[in-house]
Amino acid sequence: MKVAIGGPLKLAFRPWVEGLENVPAEGPAILASNHLSFSDSFFLPAVLDRKVTFIAKAEYFTTPGVKGRMTAAFFKGVGQLPVDRSGARGAGEAAIRSGIEVLERGELFGIYPEGTRSPDGRLYRGKPGGLARVALATGAPVLPVAMIDTEKIQPPGQVMPKLMRPGIRIGKPLDFTRYQGMEHDRFVLRAVTDEVMYEIMKLSGQEYVDMYATAMKRQLAEAAKAEKEAEKAGREAEKAHRAAVARADKEQAEKLRAALEQTDRKETGGPSER
């Protein structure tokens, strides 16, 4: 996959990279990255010599048919691990177990602390469960990673990417071994996650938003729904207004006609010929 996809990807988009020297030549490490685009999981592994394993929803691996088998083969080829996301807690535990297994093999594990793609290009609050627990359970160093401009290459919903140069900045490894054995302390998990997010913010230059991206997506979806309902109500009100005007015009015309006929009858003694 590095030859079939990584080579053409680098040739076509020519991504620039800073901090490659911070990635260890061997041994376990966690790559904690911001998440701007679906293509993030392709650009980051493409610029590294080592394999990077991310997690992906199990549906990518279990869809039936020829297309489903091709999709499963592709995600396995690029190092994705299937995680059953039925139930938020079950999904989180599965992701943590998968990350620990990857690191125990001495490999690189990639994770997006925000938990989902940024809805507007800003950096959102990191979720404290996955990243911090994996880091504390394994003692693996955490490398903050900033993806630059990938959201401009392939915004959500856009199939064909735009040819432009994305950037990748890899920060110095963060050591959290001082917290080992405290992976169930929520205050420690929050502190570890916030420290990593702060380093990502410095590398990416993004505006930081102290709320979860999933909450922002819900707000945006609710606002879009409310706007759509308001537009629908406005159209219906306009339609009702036009109908009321038409009825009033018709009634006025009928009254005028009746008045003219009455005038003609008085003047001629018969119905009007109008």
Disulfide bonds with the S-S distance in Angstrom:
none
